[in-house]
């Protein structure tokens, strides 16, 4: 099935037990929770999913669990966060029969490749798989410029588009007006999803959709329908919520928000700390306000 790859695509968390082992049943339950909220796709192995801690075997286990629950209804995107071209290719090959696309970061360790080396990195990856590749532009000391991203999208047919992270809306806007026709630009600027959608973003793959998928779907629907008054209200509530979860242990805080909604999200993997009681209390207050914007199944279908 050919997917459009648009809308709200949460990067599902990876639930771990007290020993740091994956709770596969909890992954399945989490995917069902997200699908029930009307999301348009599922991503795993991203930053919110603590993908930098996952082995190749663990990625395959998660891929199979997610694919079983998704069952072809929405696109399934596999995250790959590695430090070598070889490792990226090997992980992609192990999952390409299971997923619909890949989300791949530039390398994230200390040594930054130049632009030509980065181009060859993605050229090799796209040449080794027939599944589309989304560039996950998130690494602070290896942050790709709009010009380089456009070069990659123009030169490599296998590039689906870019997931633009960090908080600079100007860079996102530049990318939106320079990206080649047909390429997808997703916003991972959690604090500013509303203006990102208003500027024509093709969707989002970000922590907020993983934590509160229902309100994010409502925000997407409001903007697509041109209801900017409602969109602004959801944005304000979503921003207040985001300000409670944004921290170095963001994945742990996303898991806390999910647990407060009755979804077992497990623990973070060490050394990431759990949410503190003080932060959990703030999340609970902001969450109660935000969840009032969730839409019913009938409203989702109408949108």
C-alpha positions in Angstrom: 0.0 0.0 0.0 1.3 3.5 -0.9 0.9 5.9 2.0 0.7 9.7 1.9 2.8 10.1 5.1 0.9 13.1 6.3 -0.5 14.2 9.7 0.1 13.2 13.2 2.8 10.5 13.4 3.7 9.9 17.1 7.2 8.5 17.9 6.1 5.7 20.2 7.9 5.3 23.5 9.8 2.2 24.4 8.6 0.8 27.7 11.3 -0.8 29.8 11.0 -2.8 33.0 13.1 -2.4 36.2 16.0 -4.3 34.5 16.0 -2.2 31.4 14.4 -4.9 29.3 11.7 -4.1 26.7 8.1 -4.7 27.7 6.7 -5.9 24.3 3.1 -6.2 25.6 3.3 -2.5 26.7 4.5 -1.5 23.2 1.6 -3.2 21.7 -0.8 -1.5 24.1 0.8 1.9 23.5 0.4 1.5 19.7 -3.3 0.6 20.2 -3.7 3.7 22.4 -2.3 5.9 19.7 -4.3 4.4 16.9 -7.5 4.8 19.0 -6.8 8.5 19.2 -6.9 8.8 15.4 -3.2 9.2 14.6 -2.1 9.0 10.9 1.0 6.9 11.4 3.4 5.3 13.9 7.1 5.9 14.3 9.4 3.9 16.6 13.1 4.1 17.5 13.2 7.9 17.6 14.5 10.1 20.4 11.2 9.9 22.3 11.5 6.1 22.0 15.1 6.3 23.4 16.3 4.9 20.0 19.9 5.8 20.8 19.9 3.0 23.4 18.4 0.2 21.2 20.3 -2.7 19.7 19.6 -4.0 16.2 17.8 -7.0 17.7 15.6 -4.7 19.9 14.7 -2.6 16.9 13.5 -5.7 15.1 11.5 -6.8 18.1 9.8 -3.4 18.3 9.2 -3.3 14.6 7.4 -6.6 14.6 5.3 -5.6 17.6 4.3 -2.3 16.0 3.6 -3.8 12.6 1.4 -6.5 14.2 -0.8 -3.8 15.8 -0.7 -1.4 12.9 -1.6 -4.2 10.4 -1.2 -2.0 7.4 -3.7 0.7 8.5 -1.2 3.5 8.7 2.4 3.9 7.7 5.1 2.5 10.1 8.4 4.4 10.2 11.5 3.0 11.8 14.0 5.3 13.5 17.7 4.7 13.1 20.1 6.7 15.3 23.6 5.5 14.7 27.1 6.8 14.1 28.2 5.1 11.0 26.8 4.5 7.5 27.5 0.8 7.8 25.5 0.5 10.9 22.6 2.5 9.4 22.5 0.2 6.4 22.6 -3.0 8.4 19.7 -1.9 10.7 17.7 -0.7 7.7 18.1 -4.1 5.9 16.9 -5.9 9.0 13.7 -3.9 9.1 12.9 -3.1 5.5 10.5 -6.0 5.0 8.5 -4.8 8.1 8.3 -1.0 7.8 7.2 1.5 5.3 9.9 4.1 5.7 13.0 5.0 7.8 13.8 8.1 9.9 17.6 8.5 10.0 19.7 11.1 11.8 23.0 12.5 10.7 25.8 11.0 12.8 25.6 12.3 16.4 29.0 11.6 18.0 31.7 14.3 18.4 33.3 14.1 14.9 31.2 16.0 12.4 31.5 15.0 8.7 31.6 17.7 6.1 28.7 18.3 3.8 30.0 16.0 1.0 30.5 13.2 3.6 27.0 13.7 4.9 25.6 13.5 1.3 27.5 10.2 0.8 26.1 8.9 4.1 22.5 9.4 2.9 23.3 8.4 -0.7 24.6 5.0 0.5 21.6 4.4 2.8 19.0 5.3 0.2 20.9 3.2 -2.3 20.7 0.1 -0.1 17.0 0.1 0.6 13.9 0.6 -1.6 12.0 2.2 1.3 11.9 6.0 1.5 14.2 7.7 4.0 13.3 10.7 6.1 16.2 12.9 7.3 15.8 13.5 11.1 17.5 16.9 11.5 18.1 17.0 15.2 21.8 16.7 16.1 22.9 20.1 17.7 26.5 20.0 16.5 25.6 18.4 13.2 22.6 20.4 12.3 22.0 20.4 8.6 21.3 23.7 6.9 18.2 24.2 4.7 20.6 24.5 1.7 22.2 21.1 2.4 18.8 19.5 3.1 17.5 20.8 -0.3 20.7 19.5 -1.9 20.0 16.0 -0.4 16.3 16.1 -1.4 17.1 17.2 -5.0 19.9 14.7 -5.5 18.6 11.6 -3.8 15.2 10.3 -5.0 15.0 8.0 -2.0 14.7 10.9 0.4 11.1 11.3 1.5 11.8 14.6 3.2 12.9 16.1 6.4 11.8 16.1 10.0 13.0 19.5 11.2 13.7 19.6 14.9 15.0 22.2 17.4 13.1 25.4 18.1 14.0 27.7 15.2 10.8 28.4 13.3 12.7 30.6 10.8 14.8 27.7 9.6 11.7 25.6 9.3 10.0 28.4 7.3 13.1 28.6 5.0 12.9 24.9 4.4 9.2 25.0 3.6 9.7 27.5 0.8 12.8 25.9 -0.7 12.1 22.2 -0.5 11.6 20.5 -3.9 8.0 19.8 -4.9 6.8 16.4 -3.6 9.1 16.2 -0.6 7.6 16.1 2.9 8.6 18.5 5.6 7.5 17.6 9.2 7.7 19.8 12.2 9.3 18.5 15.4 9.1 21.9 16.9 6.9 20.8 19.8 6.3 24.3 21.2 5.1 25.6 17.8 3.1 22.9 16.1 0.2 25.3 15.4 2.2 27.8 13.4 4.1 24.9 11.7 0.8 23.5 10.5 -0.5 26.9 9.5 2.7 27.3 7.3 1.9 24.1 5.5 3.8 21.4 7.3 3.0 18.0 6.1 2.6 16.8 9.7 4.6 16.1 12.8 6.7 13.4 14.3 7.4 14.7 17.8 7.2 14.2 21.5 3.9 16.0 22.1 2.0 13.6 19.7 3.5 10.7 21.6 2.4 12.1 24.9 -1.0 13.6 24.0 -2.1 12.2 20.6 -5.7 13.2 20.9 -5.2 16.9 21.3 -2.5 16.9 18.6 -5.0 15.2 16.2 -7.5 17.9 17.2 -5.0 20.6 16.4 -4.2 19.1 13.0 -7.9 18.8 12.1 -8.6 22.4 13.2 -5.9 23.8 11.0 -6.8 21.7 8.1 -10.4 22.9 8.4 -9.3 26.5 8.6 -10.6 26.8 12.2 -7.7 28.9 13.5 -9.6 30.2 16.5 -9.8 26.6 17.8 -6.3 25.9 16.7 -4.9 28.8 18.7 -6.7 27.7 21.8 -5.4 24.1 21.5 -1.9 25.6 20.8 -2.0 27.6 24.0 -3.0 24.6 26.1 -0.5 22.4 24.3 2.3 24.9 24.9 1.5 25.0 28.7 1.7 21.2 28.7 4.9 21.1 26.7 6.5 23.5 29.2 5.9 20.8 31.9 7.5 17.9 30.1 10.4 19.6 28.2 13.6 18.5 30.0 16.7 16.4 29.6 14.5 13.4 30.6 11.8 14.2 28.1 11.1 10.5 27.2 10.5 9.8 30.9 8.1 12.7 31.2 6.2 11.5 28.1 5.9 8.1 29.7 4.5 9.8 32.9 1.9 11.7 30.8 0.8 8.4 29.1 0.6 6.6 32.5 -1.7 9.4 33.7 -4.0 8.6 30.7 -4.1 4.9 31.7 -1.5 3.7 29.2 1.4 1.6 30.6 4.6 3.2 29.2 7.1 1.6 31.4 10.3 3.1 32.8 13.1 5.0 31.0 16.3 3.1 30.4 19.2 3.9 32.7 20.8 6.3 33.2 17.8 8.5 32.3 16.0 9.4 35.6 12.3 9.0 36.1 10.0 12.0 36.4 10.2 13.7 39.7 7.0 13.9 41.9 7.1 17.7 41.5 7.2 17.6 37.7 4.6 14.8 37.6 2.2 17.0 39.6 2.6 19.8 37.0 2.1 17.4 34.1 -1.1 16.2 35.7 -2.5 19.7 36.0 -1.6 20.7 32.4 -2.8 17.4 31.1 -6.3 17.8 32.5 -6.8 21.1 30.7 -5.4 19.8 27.4 -7.4 16.6 27.2 -10.6 18.6 27.1 -9.7 19.3 23.4 -9.8 15.6 22.4 -12.2 14.7 19.7 -14.6 11.8 19.5 -14.2 9.1 16.9 -17.1 10.6 14.9 -15.4 14.0 14.9 -12.1 12.4 13.7 -13.8 10.7 10.8 -15.7 13.9 9.9 -12.3 15.7 9.8 
